[in-house]
Amino acid sequence: MSKIKKFLVILLVAFIVIQFFRPTRNEGIAEGENSIAAPANVKTILQTSCYDCHSNHTVYPWYTNVQPVGWWLANHVNEGKREINFSEFNTYKLKRKIRKMKEIREQLEEDEMPLSSYTLIHGYAKLSAEQKDLVLKWADSTKNFLADTVKK
């Protein structure tokens, strides 16, 4: 057997073996007592465009069953939840909540969220100008309300 064939066989065996090592799935409850409060129209936008990476519940596409894609997505979801977890938002301290509202504004203004790698495959998650404006106004009003709470 030639070196190339041996290499390809080893590569195929390695690919098959890694399929047995699957990451833990993020399949908890997205909405609960600690979930972020938002008007229904904003909540729908968050659920559609943000919750897969920023909540306790991810809807997984079929290709996450193929490793190493599943590992990459699991890491991505874990990273997103570390940044902000809408399912656990009410467990945050007040100053952190205010900071997260500011960060939501920054991310949206700079078109960094939702990620283009996500909206490429999930086109429905891309925000229209109206949706973006709605979320920005909500984030600002929430931040201002929280900031007023700190002042009292």
N, CA, C and O atoms as a GROMACS GRO file, in nm:
protein
  608
    1MET      N    1   0.085  -0.118   0.000
    1MET     CA    2   0.000   0.000   0.000
    1MET      C    3   0.090   0.125   0.000
    1MET      O    4   0.187   0.133   0.075
    2SER      N    5   0.055   0.218  -0.084
    2SER     CA    6   0.136   0.340  -0.094
    2SER      C    7   0.117   0.427   0.031
    2SER      O    8   0.022   0.408   0.107
    3LYS      N    9   0.208   0.520   0.050
    3LYS     CA   10   0.202   0.609   0.166
    3LYS      C   11   0.075   0.694   0.165
    3LYS      O   12   0.017   0.720   0.270
    4ILE      N   13   0.033   0.735   0.046
    4ILE     CA   14  -0.089   0.816   0.036
    4ILE      C   15  -0.210   0.735   0.078
    4ILE      O   16  -0.297   0.785   0.150
    5LYS      N   17  -0.218   0.609   0.032
    5LYS     CA   18  -0.332   0.524   0.069
    5LYS      C   19  -0.332   0.498   0.219
    5LYS      O   20  -0.438   0.500   0.282
    6LYS      N   21  -0.215   0.472   0.278
    6LYS     CA   22  -0.207   0.449   0.422
    6LYS      C   23  -0.254   0.573   0.499
    6LYS      O   24  -0.329   0.563   0.596
    7PHE      N   25  -0.208   0.688   0.452
    7PHE     CA   26  -0.248   0.812   0.516
    7PHE      C   27  -0.399   0.831   0.508
    7PHE      O   28  -0.461   0.870   0.608
    8LEU      N   29  -0.459   0.806   0.393
    8LEU     CA   30  -0.603   0.822   0.375
    8LEU      C   31  -0.681   0.723   0.461
    8LEU      O   32  -0.786   0.758   0.516
    9VAL      N   33  -0.632   0.600   0.474
    9VAL     CA   34  -0.698   0.499   0.559
    9VAL      C   35  -0.692   0.544   0.705
    9VAL      O   36  -0.791   0.535   0.777
   10ILE      N   37  -0.575   0.592   0.748
   10ILE     CA   38  -0.560   0.640   0.887
   10ILE      C   39  -0.654   0.760   0.911
   10ILE      O   40  -0.718   0.768   1.015
   11LEU      N   41  -0.660   0.849   0.814
   11LEU     CA   42  -0.747   0.965   0.824
   11LEU      C   43  -0.894   0.923   0.834
   11LEU      O   44  -0.969   0.978   0.915
   12LEU      N   45  -0.935   0.826   0.754
   12LEU     CA   46  -1.073   0.776   0.757
   12LEU      C   47  -1.104   0.709   0.891
   12LEU      O   48  -1.210   0.732   0.949
   13VAL      N   49  -1.012   0.628   0.941
   13VAL     CA   50  -1.032   0.561   1.071
   13VAL      C   51  -1.042   0.666   1.181
   13VAL      O   52  -1.128   0.656   1.269
   14ALA      N   53  -0.955   0.766   1.178
   14ALA     CA   54  -0.959   0.872   1.280
   14ALA      C   55  -1.092   0.946   1.273
   14ALA      O   56  -1.151   0.976   1.377
   15PHE      N   57  -1.140   0.975   1.153
   15PHE     CA   58  -1.268   1.044   1.137
   15PHE      C   59  -1.382   0.960   1.195
   15PHE      O   60  -1.472   1.013   1.261
   16ILE      N   61  -1.378   0.831   1.172
   16ILE     CA   62  -1.483   0.742   1.225
   16ILE      C   63  -1.476   0.737   1.378
   16ILE      O   64  -1.579   0.743   1.445
   17VAL      N   65  -1.356   0.725   1.432
   17VAL     CA   66  -1.339   0.715   1.577
   17VAL      C   67  -1.389   0.841   1.648
   17VAL      O   68  -1.456   0.832   1.751
   18ILE      N   69  -1.359   0.959   1.593
   18ILE     CA   70  -1.399   1.082   1.662
   18ILE      C   71  -1.551   1.101   1.665
   18ILE      O   72  -1.602   1.182   1.742
   19GLN      N   73  -1.622   1.028   1.582
   19GLN     CA   74  -1.769   1.039   1.583
   19GLN      C   75  -1.829   0.987   1.714
   19GLN      O   76  -1.943   1.019   1.747
   20PHE      N   77  -1.752   0.907   1.789
   20PHE     CA   78  -1.801   0.851   1.914
   20PHE      C   79  -1.780   0.945   2.033
   20PHE      O   80  -1.826   0.917   2.143
   21PHE      N   81  -1.711   1.057   2.011
   21PHE     CA   82  -1.683   1.152   2.117
   21PHE      C   83  -1.765   1.279   2.092
   21PHE      O   84  -1.723   1.370   2.020
   22ARG      N   85  -1.882   1.281   2.152
   22ARG     CA   86  -1.976   1.390   2.128
   22ARG      C   87  -1.980   1.486   2.247
   22ARG      O   88  -1.973   1.443   2.362
   23PRO      N   89  -1.991   1.614   2.217
   23PRO     CA   90  -2.000   1.712   2.327
   23PRO      C   91  -2.136   1.707   2.394
   23PRO      O   92  -2.234   1.658   2.338
   24THR      N   93  -2.141   1.759   2.515
   24THR     CA   94  -2.267   1.773   2.587
   24THR      C   95  -2.352   1.877   2.517
   24THR      O   96  -2.303   1.982   2.476
   25ARG      N   97  -2.479   1.847   2.503
   25ARG     CA   98  -2.570   1.939   2.435
   25ARG      C   99  -2.633   2.038   2.532
   25ARG      O  100  -2.654   2.008   2.650
   26ASN      N  101  -2.661   2.154   2.482
   26ASN     CA  102  -2.723   2.262   2.557
   26ASN      C  103  -2.875   2.252   2.536
   26ASN      O  104  -2.932   2.326   2.456
   27GLU      N  105  -2.938   2.161   2.608
   27GLU     CA  106  -3.080   2.135   2.587
   27GLU      C  107  -3.163   2.156   2.713
   27GLU      O  108  -3.256   2.080   2.741
   28GLY      N  109  -3.128   2.260   2.787
   28GLY     CA  110  -3.205   2.295   2.907
   28GLY      C  111  -3.329   2.374   2.869
   28GLY      O  112  -3.373   2.373   2.754
   29ILE      N  113  -3.383   2.443   2.966
   29ILE     CA  114  -3.504   2.523   2.946
   29ILE      C  115  -3.461   2.667   2.915
   29ILE      O  116  -3.385   2.728   2.990
   30ALA      N  117  -3.510   2.720   2.805
   30ALA     CA  118  -3.471   2.855   2.762
   30ALA      C  119  -3.537   2.962   2.846
   30ALA      O  120  -3.476   3.064   2.877
   31GLU      N  121  -3.661   2.940   2.884
   31GLU     CA  122  -3.738   3.041   2.959
   31GLU      C  123  -3.772   2.988   3.098
   31GLU      O  124  -3.827   2.879   3.113
   32GLY      N  125  -3.738   3.067   3.197
   32GLY     CA  126  -3.769   3.030   3.335
   32GLY      C  127  -3.772   3.154   3.422
   32GLY      O  128  -3.778   3.266   3.372
   33GLU      N  129  -3.768   3.133   3.551
   33GLU     CA  130  -3.779   3.245   3.645
   33GLU      C  131  -3.662   3.341   3.637
   33GLU      O  132  -3.676   3.457   3.676
   34ASN      N  133  -3.547   3.297   3.587
   34ASN     CA  134  -3.430   3.384   3.577
   34ASN      C  135  -3.410   3.444   3.438
   34ASN      O  136  -3.311   3.512   3.414
   35SER      N  137  -3.505   3.421   3.348
   35SER     CA  138  -3.493   3.470   3.211
   35SER      C  139  -3.506   3.622   3.205
   35SER      O  140  -3.566   3.685   3.291
   36ILE      N  141  -3.447   3.676   3.102
   36ILE     CA  142  -3.453   3.821   3.082
   36ILE      C  143  -3.597   3.863   3.052
   36ILE      O  144  -3.672   3.792   2.986
   37ALA      N  145  -3.634   3.980   3.101
   37ALA     CA  146  -3.767   4.034   3.075
   37ALA      C  147  -3.759   4.124   2.951
   37ALA      O  148  -3.670   4.208   2.938
   38ALA      N  149  -3.852   4.104   2.862
   38ALA     CA  150  -3.859   4.186   2.741
   38ALA      C  151  -4.001   4.180   2.687
   38ALA      O  152  -4.072   4.082   2.710
   39PRO      N  153  -4.043   4.284   2.616
   39PRO     CA  154  -4.174   4.279   2.551
   39PRO      C  155  -4.179   4.163   2.453
   39PRO      O  156  -4.075   4.118   2.403
   40ALA      N  157  -4.297   4.115   2.425
   40ALA     CA  158  -4.313   3.996   2.340
   40ALA      C  159  -4.244   4.010   2.205
   40ALA      O  160  -4.181   3.915   2.159
   41ASN      N  161  -4.254   4.126   2.141
   41ASN     CA  162  -4.192   4.142   2.009
   41ASN      C  163  -4.040   4.135   2.017
   41ASN      O  164  -3.976   4.081   1.926
   42VAL      N  165  -3.981   4.190   2.123
   42VAL     CA  166  -3.836   4.182   2.141
   42VAL      C  167  -3.796   4.040   2.180
   42VAL      O  168  -3.695   3.988   2.133
   43LYS      N  169  -3.874   3.979   2.266
   43LYS     CA  170  -3.845   3.842   2.310
   43LYS      C  171  -3.842   3.748   2.191
   43LYS      O  172  -3.756   3.660   2.184
   44THR      N  173  -3.934   3.765   2.097
   44THR     CA  174  -3.937   3.682   1.977
   44THR      C  175  -3.809   3.700   1.895
   44THR      O  176  -3.753   3.603   1.845
   45ILE      N  177  -3.764   3.823   1.882
   45ILE     CA  178  -3.640   3.850   1.809
   45ILE      C  179  -3.522   3.782   1.879
   45ILE      O  180  -3.440   3.718   1.814
   46LEU      N  181  -3.514   3.797   2.010
   46LEU     CA  182  -3.405   3.735   2.086
   46LEU      C  183  -3.408   3.583   2.071
   46LEU      O  184  -3.304   3.520   2.051
   47GLN      N  185  -3.526   3.525   2.080
   47GLN     CA  186  -3.538   3.379   2.068
   47GLN      C  187  -3.496   3.332   1.929
   47GLN      O  188  -3.431   3.228   1.916
   48THR      N  189  -3.531   3.407   1.827
   48THR     CA  190  -3.500   3.368   1.690
   48THR      C  191  -3.353   3.390   1.655
   48THR      O  192  -3.292   3.306   1.589
   49SER      N  193  -3.298   3.501   1.699
   49SER     CA  194  -3.164   3.540   1.653
   49SER      C  195  -3.052   3.521   1.756
   49SER      O  196  -2.935   3.527   1.719
   50CYS      N  197  -3.086   3.499   1.881
   50CYS     CA  198  -2.983   3.499   1.985
   50CYS      C  199  -2.979   3.372   2.071
   50CYS      O  200  -2.872   3.330   2.115
   51TYR      N  201  -3.094   3.313   2.096
   51TYR     CA  202  -3.103   3.208   2.197
   51TYR      C  203  -3.022   3.083   2.168
   51TYR      O  204  -2.980   3.015   2.262
   52ASP      N  205  -2.996   3.050   2.042
   52ASP     CA  206  -2.918   2.928   2.016
   52ASP      C  207  -2.780   2.934   2.082
   52ASP      O  208  -2.727   2.831   2.123
   53CYS      N  209  -2.722   3.053   2.091
   53CYS     CA  210  -2.590   3.067   2.153
   53CYS      C  211  -2.593   3.135   2.289
   53CYS      O  212  -2.497   3.127   2.365
   54HIS      N  213  -2.703   3.201   2.320
   54HIS     CA  214  -2.707   3.283   2.442
   54HIS      C  215  -2.824   3.246   2.533
   54HIS      O  216  -2.885   3.335   2.594
   55SER      N  217  -2.856   3.118   2.543
   55SER     CA  218  -2.959   3.073   2.638
   55SER      C  219  -2.924   2.931   2.681
   55SER      O  220  -2.823   2.874   2.640
   56ASN      N  221  -3.009   2.875   2.764
   56ASN     CA  222  -2.988   2.737   2.810
   56ASN      C  223  -3.046   2.632   2.716
   56ASN      O  224  -3.050   2.514   2.750
   57HIS      N  225  -3.090   2.676   2.598
   57HIS     CA  226  -3.148   2.581   2.503
   57HIS      C  227  -3.107   2.616   2.360
   57HIS      O  228  -3.136   2.725   2.310
   58THR      N  229  -3.041   2.521   2.297
   58THR     CA  230  -2.998   2.538   2.159
   58THR      C  231  -3.076   2.441   2.071
   58THR      O  232  -3.092   2.324   2.106
   59VAL      N  233  -3.123   2.489   1.957
   59VAL     CA  234  -3.185   2.403   1.856
   59VAL      C  235  -3.072   2.362   1.762
   59VAL      O  236  -3.016   2.446   1.692
   60TYR      N  237  -3.039   2.234   1.762
   60TYR     CA  238  -2.924   2.186   1.687
   60TYR      C  239  -2.961   2.142   1.546
   60TYR      O  240  -3.055   2.065   1.528
   61PRO      N  241  -2.886   2.190   1.446
   61PRO     CA  242  -2.906   2.139   1.310
   61PRO      C  243  -2.842   2.001   1.297
   61PRO      O  244  -2.762   1.961   1.382
   62TRP      N  245  -2.876   1.929   1.193
   62TRP     CA  246  -2.829   1.791   1.174
   62TRP      C  247  -2.676   1.781   1.173
   62TRP      O  248  -2.620   1.682   1.221
   63TYR      N  249  -2.609   1.880   1.118
   63TYR     CA  250  -2.465   1.870   1.098
   63TYR      C  251  -2.385   1.879   1.228
   63TYR      O  252  -2.264   1.856   1.227
   64THR      N  253  -2.450   1.910   1.339
   64THR     CA  254  -2.377   1.909   1.466
   64THR      C  255  -2.349   1.766   1.512
   64THR      O  256  -2.273   1.745   1.607
   65ASN      N  257  -2.410   1.669   1.445
   65ASN     CA  258  -2.382   1.529   1.476
   65ASN      C  259  -2.253   1.480   1.412
   65ASN      O  260  -2.209   1.369   1.438
   66VAL      N  261  -2.193   1.562   1.329
   66VAL     CA  262  -2.067   1.526   1.263
   66VAL      C  263  -1.954   1.598   1.335
   66VAL      O  264  -1.951   1.721   1.344
   67GLN      N  265  -1.860   1.518   1.387
   67GLN     CA  266  -1.744   1.576   1.455
   67GLN      C  267  -1.635   1.600   1.350
   67GLN      O  268  -1.619   1.518   1.260
   68PRO      N  269  -1.563   1.705   1.359
   68PRO     CA  270  -1.543   1.799   1.468
   68PRO      C  271  -1.638   1.920   1.466
   68PRO      O  272  -1.621   2.010   1.547
   69VAL      N  273  -1.735   1.924   1.376
   69VAL     CA  274  -1.828   2.037   1.370
   69VAL      C  275  -1.904   2.050   1.502
   69VAL      O  276  -1.922   2.161   1.552
   70GLY      N  277  -1.948   1.939   1.558
   70GLY     CA  278  -2.021   1.943   1.685
   70GLY      C  279  -1.937   2.001   1.797
   70GLY      O  280  -1.989   2.074   1.882
   71TRP      N  281  -1.808   1.969   1.799
   71TRP     CA  282  -1.720   2.024   1.902
   71TRP      C  283  -1.707   2.175   1.886
   71TRP      O  284  -1.712   2.250   1.984
   72TRP      N  285  -1.692   2.219   1.761
   72TRP     CA  286  -1.677   2.362   1.734
   72TRP      C  287  -1.802   2.437   1.778
   72TRP      O  288  -1.793   2.542   1.842
   73LEU      N  289  -1.920   2.383   1.743
   73LEU     CA  290  -2.045   2.449   1.781
   73LEU      C  291  -2.066   2.449   1.932
   73LEU      O  292  -2.114   2.547   1.988
   74ALA      N  293  -2.031   2.339   1.999
   74ALA     CA  294  -2.044   2.333   2.145
   74ALA      C  295  -1.957   2.439   2.210
   74ALA      O  296  -1.999   2.506   2.305
   75ASN      N  297  -1.836   2.456   2.161
   75ASN     CA  298  -1.747   2.558   2.213
   75ASN      C  299  -1.805   2.698   2.189
   75ASN      O  300  -1.800   2.785   2.276
   76HIS      N  301  -1.860   2.716   2.072
   76HIS     CA  302  -1.921   2.844   2.034
   76HIS      C  303  -2.039   2.877   2.127
   76HIS      O  304  -2.052   2.990   2.173
   77VAL      N  305  -2.124   2.780   2.153
   77VAL     CA  306  -2.239   2.800   2.242
   77VAL      C  307  -2.192   2.830   2.384
   77VAL      O  308  -2.244   2.921   2.449
   78ASN      N  309  -2.095   2.754   2.432
   78ASN     CA  310  -2.043   2.777   2.568
   78ASN      C  311  -1.984   2.917   2.581
   78ASN      O  312  -2.003   2.984   2.682
   79GLU      N  313  -1.911   2.959   2.478
   79GLU     CA  314  -1.854   3.094   2.477
   79GLU      C  315  -1.965   3.200   2.477
   79GLU      O  316  -1.957   3.299   2.550
   80GLY      N  317  -2.067   3.179   2.396
   80GLY     CA  318  -2.178   3.273   2.390
   80GLY      C  319  -2.250   3.284   2.523
   80GLY      O  320  -2.287   3.394   2.564
   81LYS      N  321  -2.271   3.172   2.589
   81LYS     CA  322  -2.340   3.174   2.719
   81LYS      C  323  -2.255   3.242   2.826
   81LYS      O  324  -2.308   3.303   2.918
   82ARG      N  325  -2.122   3.232   2.813
   82ARG     CA  326  -2.035   3.303   2.909
   82ARG      C  327  -2.048   3.454   2.891
   82ARG      O  328  -2.040   3.529   2.988
   83GLU      N  329  -2.067   3.498   2.769
   83GLU     CA  330  -2.082   3.642   2.742
   83GLU      C  331  -2.214   3.694   2.796
   83GLU      O  332  -2.217   3.792   2.872
   84ILE      N  333  -2.322   3.630   2.758
   84ILE     CA  334  -2.455   3.665   2.810
   84ILE      C  335  -2.546   3.544   2.792
   84ILE      O  336  -2.551   3.483   2.686
   85ASN      N  337  -2.616   3.512   2.899
   85ASN     CA  338  -2.710   3.400   2.895
   85ASN      C  339  -2.848   3.457   2.930
   85ASN      O  340  -2.876   3.487   3.046
   86PHE      N  341  -2.932   3.471   2.828
   86PHE     CA  342  -3.064   3.530   2.850
   86PHE      C  343  -3.150   3.444   2.943
   86PHE      O  344  -3.243   3.496   3.006
   87SER      N  345  -3.122   3.316   2.953
   87SER     CA  346  -3.197   3.228   3.044
   87SER      C  347  -3.159   3.251   3.190
   87SER      O  348  -3.236   3.217   3.280
   88GLU      N  349  -3.043   3.308   3.214
   88GLU     CA  350  -2.994   3.329   3.351
   88GLU      C  351  -2.973   3.476   3.383
   88GLU      O  352  -2.910   3.509   3.484
   89PHE      N  353  -3.024   3.565   3.300
   89PHE     CA  354  -2.996   3.708   3.312
   89PHE      C  355  -3.030   3.765   3.449
   89PHE      O  356  -2.956   3.848   3.502
   90ASN      N  357  -3.139   3.722   3.508
   90ASN     CA  358  -3.181   3.776   3.638
   90ASN      C  359  -3.098   3.727   3.755
   90ASN      O  360  -3.121   3.768   3.869
   91THR      N  361  -3.001   3.640   3.730
   91THR     CA  362  -2.907   3.602   3.835
   91THR      C  363  -2.786   3.695   3.838
   91THR      O  364  -2.706   3.691   3.932
   92TYR      N  365  -2.772   3.780   3.736
   92TYR     CA  366  -2.659   3.872   3.728
   92TYR      C  367  -2.677   3.985   3.828
   92TYR      O  368  -2.789   4.023   3.863
   93LYS      N  369  -2.564   4.038   3.875
   93LYS     CA  370  -2.567   4.157   3.960
   93LYS      C  371  -2.610   4.276   3.875
   93LYS      O  372  -2.594   4.275   3.753
   94LEU      N  373  -2.663   4.377   3.939
   94LEU     CA  374  -2.720   4.493   3.869
   94LEU      C  375  -2.619   4.559   3.774
   94LEU      O  376  -2.654   4.589   3.660
   95LYS      N  377  -2.498   4.582   3.819
   95LYS     CA  378  -2.397   4.648   3.734
   95LYS      C  379  -2.364   4.563   3.611
   95LYS      O  380  -2.339   4.617   3.503
   96ARG      N  381  -2.363   4.432   3.626
   96ARG     CA  382  -2.336   4.344   3.512
   96ARG      C  383  -2.452   4.351   3.412
   96ARG      O  384  -2.430   4.352   3.290
   97LYS      N  385  -2.575   4.357   3.463
   97LYS     CA  386  -2.690   4.370   3.374
   97LYS      C  387  -2.680   4.498   3.290
   97LYS      O  388  -2.705   4.497   3.170
   98ILE      N  389  -2.642   4.607   3.356
   98ILE     CA  390  -2.628   4.735   3.285
   98ILE      C  391  -2.519   4.723   3.179
   98ILE      O  392  -2.538   4.767   3.065
   99ARG      N  393  -2.407   4.665   3.216
   99ARG     CA  394  -2.296   4.647   3.120
   99ARG      C  395  -2.338   4.561   3.001
   99ARG      O  396  -2.300   4.589   2.888
  100LYS      N  397  -2.416   4.458   3.026
  100LYS     CA  398  -2.461   4.370   2.918
  100LYS      C  399  -2.556   4.442   2.823
  100LYS      O  400  -2.553   4.419   2.702
  101MET      N  401  -2.640   4.529   2.876
  101MET     CA  402  -2.728   4.609   2.789
  101MET      C  403  -2.646   4.702   2.700
  101MET      O  404  -2.677   4.720   2.582
  102LYS      N  405  -2.541   4.761   2.756
  102LYS     CA  406  -2.451   4.845   2.676
  102LYS      C  407  -2.383   4.762   2.567
  102LYS      O  408  -2.370   4.806   2.453
  103GLU      N  409  -2.341   4.642   2.604
  103GLU     CA  410  -2.273   4.554   2.508
  103GLU      C  411  -2.367   4.509   2.397
  103GLU      O  412  -2.324   4.493   2.282
  104ILE      N  413  -2.493   4.487   2.430
  104ILE     CA  414  -2.590   4.452   2.325
  104ILE      C  415  -2.596   4.565   2.223
  104ILE      O  416  -2.593   4.540   2.103
  105ARG      N  417  -2.604   4.688   2.271
  105ARG     CA  418  -2.605   4.804   2.180
  105ARG      C  419  -2.479   4.804   2.093
  105ARG      O  420  -2.489   4.816   1.971
  106GLU      N  421  -2.363   4.791   2.154
  106GLU     CA  422  -2.237   4.794   2.079
  106GLU      C  423  -2.231   4.684   1.974
  106GLU      O  424  -2.192   4.708   1.859
  107GLN      N  425  -2.269   4.564   2.013
  107GLN     CA  426  -2.264   4.450   1.921
  107GLN      C  427  -2.356   4.472   1.800
  107GLN      O  428  -2.318   4.442   1.687
  108LEU      N  429  -2.474   4.523   1.825
  108LEU     CA  430  -2.569   4.546   1.716
  108LEU      C  431  -2.526   4.663   1.627
  108LEU      O  432  -2.536   4.655   1.505
  109GLU      N  433  -2.478   4.770   1.688
  109GLU     CA  434  -2.433   4.885   1.610
  109GLU      C  435  -2.317   4.850   1.518
  109GLU      O  436  -2.305   4.902   1.408
  110GLU      N  437  -2.230   4.761   1.566
  110GLU     CA  438  -2.112   4.721   1.488
  110GLU      C  439  -2.142   4.599   1.400
  110GLU      O  440  -2.050   4.544   1.339
  111ASP      N  441  -2.268   4.558   1.394
  111ASP     CA  442  -2.310   4.441   1.314
  111ASP      C  443  -2.230   4.316   1.347
  111ASP      O  444  -2.199   4.235   1.259
  112GLU      N  445  -2.196   4.301   1.475
  112GLU     CA  446  -2.121   4.183   1.518
  112GLU      C  447  -2.212   4.069   1.563
  112GLU      O  448  -2.169   3.954   1.573
  113MET      N  449  -2.337   4.103   1.590
  113MET     CA  450  -2.434   4.001   1.630
  113MET      C  451  -2.562   4.020   1.552
  113MET      O  452  -2.599   4.134   1.522
  114PRO      N  453  -2.630   3.914   1.519
  114PRO     CA  454  -2.581   3.777   1.523
  114PRO      C  455  -2.463   3.760   1.427
  114PRO      O  456  -2.449   3.833   1.329
  115LEU      N  457  -2.379   3.664   1.458
  115LEU     CA  458  -2.259   3.639   1.378
  115LEU      C  459  -2.296   3.608   1.234
  115LEU      O  460  -2.396   3.541   1.206
  116SER      N  461  -2.215   3.657   1.143
  116SER     CA  462  -2.240   3.630   1.000
  116SER      C  463  -2.227   3.481   0.970
  116SER      O  464  -2.296   3.431   0.881
  117SER      N  465  -2.141   3.410   1.043
  117SER     CA  466  -2.129   3.265   1.022
  117SER      C  467  -2.257   3.193   1.062
  117SER      O  468  -2.288   3.086   1.008
  118TYR      N  469  -2.333   3.251   1.154
  118TYR     CA  470  -2.461   3.194   1.196
  118TYR      C  471  -2.571   3.229   1.096
  118TYR      O  472  -2.648   3.143   1.055
  119THR      N  473  -2.578   3.357   1.058
  119THR     CA  474  -2.685   3.400   0.968
  119THR      C  475  -2.665   3.348   0.825
  119THR      O  476  -2.760   3.344   0.747
  120LEU      N  477  -2.544   3.309   0.792
  120LEU     CA  478  -2.519   3.250   0.660
  120LEU      C  479  -2.602   3.123   0.642
  120LEU      O  480  -2.659   3.099   0.536
  121ILE      N  481  -2.607   3.044   0.747
  121ILE     CA  482  -2.683   2.918   0.742
  121ILE      C  483  -2.825   2.937   0.793
  121ILE      O  484  -2.918   2.872   0.746
  122HIS      N  485  -2.842   3.026   0.889
  122HIS     CA  486  -2.973   3.054   0.949
  122HIS      C  487  -3.018   3.193   0.906
  122HIS      O  488  -3.018   3.286   0.987
  123GLY      N  489  -3.054   3.207   0.782
  123GLY     CA  490  -3.092   3.337   0.726
  123GLY      C  491  -3.205   3.406   0.801
  123GLY      O  492  -3.209   3.529   0.806
  124TYR      N  493  -3.295   3.328   0.858
  124TYR     CA  494  -3.408   3.384   0.933
  124TYR      C  495  -3.363   3.461   1.057
  124TYR      O  496  -3.439   3.542   1.110
  125ALA      N  497  -3.239   3.439   1.102
  125ALA     CA  498  -3.190   3.504   1.224
  125ALA      C  499  -3.132   3.643   1.197
  125ALA      O  500  -3.107   3.719   1.290
  126LYS      N  501  -3.110   3.675   1.071
  126LYS     CA  502  -3.057   3.807   1.037
  126LYS      C  503  -3.160   3.913   1.072
  126LYS      O  504  -3.278   3.899   1.040
  127LEU      N  505  -3.114   4.019   1.137
  127LEU     CA  506  -3.206   4.123   1.183
  127LEU      C  507  -3.233   4.226   1.072
  127LEU      O  508  -3.142   4.273   1.004
  128SER      N  509  -3.360   4.258   1.057
  128SER     CA  510  -3.398   4.367   0.967
  128SER      C  511  -3.365   4.498   1.039
  128SER      O  512  -3.336   4.498   1.158
  129ALA      N  513  -3.369   4.608   0.967
  129ALA     CA  514  -3.343   4.740   1.026
  129ALA      C  515  -3.444   4.768   1.138
  129ALA      O  516  -3.409   4.823   1.242
  130GLU      N  517  -3.571   4.730   1.114
  130GLU     CA  518  -3.674   4.754   1.216
  130GLU      C  519  -3.650   4.670   1.341
  130GLU      O  520  -3.665   4.719   1.453
  131GLN      N  521  -3.612   4.544   1.322
  131GLN     CA  522  -3.586   4.457   1.436
  131GLN      C  523  -3.467   4.508   1.516
  131GLN      O  524  -3.471   4.513   1.639
  132LYS      N  525  -3.363   4.546   1.446
  132LYS     CA  526  -3.244   4.598   1.511
  132LYS      C  527  -3.278   4.722   1.593
  132LYS      O  528  -3.235   4.736   1.707
  133ASP      N  529  -3.356   4.813   1.533
  133ASP     CA  530  -3.396   4.935   1.602
  133ASP      C  531  -3.479   4.904   1.726
  133ASP      O  532  -3.462   4.966   1.831
  134LEU      N  533  -3.568   4.808   1.714
  134LEU     CA  534  -3.652   4.766   1.826
  134LEU      C  535  -3.566   4.713   1.942
  134LEU      O  536  -3.588   4.749   2.057
  135VAL      N  537  -3.470   4.628   1.911
  135VAL     CA  538  -3.383   4.572   2.015
  135VAL      C  539  -3.295   4.681   2.076
  135VAL      O  540  -3.273   4.683   2.197
  136LEU      N  541  -3.245   4.772   1.992
  136LEU     CA  542  -3.162   4.882   2.044
  136LEU      C  543  -3.241   4.970   2.141
  136LEU      O  544  -3.191   5.006   2.248
  137LYS      N  545  -3.364   5.004   2.105
  137LYS     CA  546  -3.448   5.086   2.194
  137LYS      C  547  -3.477   5.012   2.324
  137LYS      O  548  -3.474   5.072   2.432
  138TRP      N  549  -3.505   4.884   2.314
  138TRP     CA  550  -3.530   4.804   2.433
  138TRP      C  551  -3.406   4.798   2.522
  138TRP      O  552  -3.416   4.815   2.644
  139ALA      N  553  -3.290   4.773   2.462
  139ALA     CA  554  -3.165   4.765   2.540
  139ALA      C  555  -3.138   4.898   2.610
  139ALA      O  556  -3.098   4.900   2.727
  140ASP      N  557  -3.158   5.008   2.539
  140ASP     CA  558  -3.137   5.140   2.599
  140ASP      C  559  -3.234   5.166   2.714
  140ASP      O  560  -3.193   5.211   2.821
  141SER      N  561  -3.361   5.137   2.693
  141SER     CA  562  -3.459   5.163   2.799
  141SER      C  563  -3.435   5.072   2.919
  141SER      O  564  -3.450   5.115   3.033
  142THR      N  565  -3.397   4.948   2.895
  142THR     CA  566  -3.366   4.856   3.005
  142THR      C  567  -3.243   4.904   3.081
  142THR      O  568  -3.242   4.905   3.204
  143LYS      N  569  -3.139   4.944   3.008
  143LYS     CA  570  -3.017   4.996   3.071
  143LYS      C  571  -3.050   5.118   3.155
  143LYS      O  572  -3.003   5.130   3.269
  144ASN      N  573  -3.129   5.210   3.101
  144ASN     CA  574  -3.164   5.333   3.175
  144ASN      C  575  -3.246   5.301   3.300
  144ASN      O  576  -3.223   5.359   3.406
  145PHE      N  577  -3.340   5.209   3.288
  145PHE     CA  578  -3.420   5.168   3.403
  145PHE      C  579  -3.329   5.109   3.512
  145PHE      O  580  -3.341   5.143   3.630
  146LEU      N  581  -3.239   5.021   3.471
  146LEU     CA  582  -3.146   4.959   3.567
  146LEU      C  583  -3.054   5.062   3.630
  146LEU      O  584  -3.028   5.057   3.750
  147ALA      N  585  -3.006   5.155   3.550
  147ALA     CA  586  -2.917   5.260   3.600
  147ALA      C  587  -2.990   5.347   3.702
  147ALA      O  588  -2.931   5.387   3.802
  148ASP      N  589  -3.118   5.377   3.677
  148ASP     CA  590  -3.197   5.454   3.771
  148ASP      C  591  -3.213   5.378   3.902
  148ASP      O  592  -3.218   5.438   4.009
  149THR      N  593  -3.221   5.247   3.895
  149THR     CA  594  -3.233   5.163   4.013
  149THR      C  595  -3.107   5.174   4.098
  149THR      O  596  -3.114   5.177   4.221
  150VAL      N  597  -2.991   5.182   4.034
  150VAL     CA  598  -2.865   5.194   4.106
  150VAL      C  599  -2.858   5.328   4.179
  150VAL      O  600  -2.807   5.336   4.290
  151LYS      N  601  -2.910   5.434   4.116
  151LYS     CA  602  -2.905   5.568   4.174
  151LYS      C  603  -2.991   5.583   4.298
  151LYS      O  604  -2.963   5.667   4.384
  152LYS      N  605  -3.096   5.502   4.307
  152LYS     CA  606  -3.189   5.515   4.420
  152LYS      C  607  -3.136   5.458   4.547
  152LYS      O  608  -3.203   5.462   4.650
   0.00000   0.00000   0.00000
